[in-house]
Amino acid sequence: MKLILAVVQDKDSNRLVDALSKGDFKTTKLSSSGGFLKEGNTTLMIGCDDEYVDQALELIRDNCSHRDQMVAPISPMGGNADSYIPKPVKVEVGGATCFVLPVEGFFQF
């Protein structure tokens, strides 16, 4: 048995949870926040048998899209903020970050 931890953007989470549910994957949804953009993310815990890991990862890949987003840079630390003119920067966001972990035991009480 494996545990998939998938960190996805909030914009993709509902579509992904629906797709996983239709594929008979049991999912636990946790709210989280990203370190770089400081935006809301969703962390999904998906438990599945070893032979279904590829199917779950395919559903994640198909439902979590990359997109470009404009981000205002943070003002420089220790610098003169009066002369700092922030110019938005385009960054690619979205997709998913997945960790597949072995599970030694599963208990449901």
JOCOR-V277543 format. One record per residue. N is the residue number from 1. RES is the residue in three letters. PSI is psi in degrees with one decimal (999 if undefined). OMEGA is omega in degrees with one decimal (999 if undefined). Layout:
BEGIN
{{N	RES	PSI	OMEGA} {N	RES	PSI	OMEGA}}
END
This chain:
BEGIN
{{1	MET	147.5	-179.5} {2	LYS	154.4	171.9} {3	LEU	121.5	176.5} {4	ILE	122.2	171.3} {5	LEU	116.3	-177.8} {6	ALA	120.0	176.9} {7	VAL	117.6	-175.8} {8	VAL	161.7	175.8} {9	GLN	147.7	178.3} {10	ASP	-34.7	-178.2} {11	LYS	-26.3	-177.7} {12	ASP	-12.3	-167.8} {13	SER	-44.5	-177.7} {14	ASN	-42.6	178.3} {15	ARG	-41.0	-179.5} {16	LEU	-43.3	179.2} {17	VAL	-40.5	177.1} {18	ASP	-44.1	-179.6} {19	ALA	-41.2	178.2} {20	LEU	-38.6	178.8} {21	SER	-42.7	177.5} {22	LYS	-28.5	177.6} {23	GLY	10.0	179.0} {24	ASP	31.3	173.9} {25	PHE	130.0	176.4} {26	LYS	131.1	-172.7} {27	THR	138.7	171.1} {28	THR	129.5	-174.2} {29	LYS	127.7	178.8} {30	LEU	138.1	174.8} {31	SER	140.5	177.9} {32	SER	172.1	177.0} {33	SER	146.9	-177.1} {34	GLY	154.0	-179.0} {35	GLY	-30.8	-174.9} {36	PHE	-54.4	-177.0} {37	LEU	-7.3	179.7} {38	LYS	34.1	-180.0} {39	GLU	163.0	-179.5} {40	GLY	136.2	174.0} {41	ASN	171.4	173.3} {42	THR	131.7	174.4} {43	THR	123.6	179.9} {44	LEU	133.2	173.0} {45	MET	118.2	-175.2} {46	ILE	115.6	176.4} {47	GLY	133.5	179.0} {48	CYS	159.5	174.7} {49	ASP	155.3	-175.1} {50	ASP	-39.6	-175.3} {51	GLU	-10.3	-179.4} {52	TYR	2.7	-178.2} {53	VAL	-46.3	-179.0} {54	ASP	-38.2	178.7} {55	GLN	-42.5	178.8} {56	ALA	-43.7	179.3} {57	LEU	-34.3	177.2} {58	GLU	-41.3	176.7} {59	LEU	-40.1	178.2} {60	ILE	-46.9	-179.6} {61	ARG	-40.6	-177.0} {62	ASP	-21.4	-173.7} {63	ASN	2.0	179.4} {64	CYS	100.2	-172.8} {65	SER	151.0	172.8} {66	HIS	145.1	177.3} {67	ARG	157.6	176.7} {68	ASP	143.9	-179.8} {69	GLN	139.7	177.0} {70	MET	130.9	-177.2} {71	VAL	133.4	175.5} {72	ALA	128.8	-179.3} {73	PRO	155.7	178.3} {74	ILE	143.8	-179.7} {75	SER	148.2	-176.4} {76	PRO	139.2	178.5} {77	MET	131.5	176.0} {78	GLY	-3.8	-179.4} {79	GLY	176.5	178.5} {80	ASN	108.7	-176.7} {81	ALA	-17.0	-179.4} {82	ASP	-35.4	-177.6} {83	SER	0.9	-177.2} {84	TYR	119.8	178.0} {85	ILE	106.6	-177.1} {86	PRO	134.6	175.9} {87	LYS	122.8	-179.7} {88	PRO	144.3	-178.7} {89	VAL	138.9	178.3} {90	LYS	126.8	176.7} {91	VAL	153.0	176.6} {92	GLU	126.9	178.9} {93	VAL	172.1	176.8} {94	GLY	-162.5	-174.4} {95	GLY	-157.8	-179.5} {96	ALA	148.0	171.0} {97	THR	120.0	-173.7} {98	CYS	140.3	173.5} {99	PHE	130.5	177.7} {100	VAL	117.9	-174.3} {101	LEU	143.7	175.4} {102	PRO	145.7	179.0} {103	VAL	121.7	179.3} {104	GLU	-29.1	180.0} {105	GLY	152.8	177.2} {106	PHE	125.4	-178.2} {107	PHE	134.7	178.1} {108	GLN	116.5	-176.0} {109	PHE	999	999}}
END
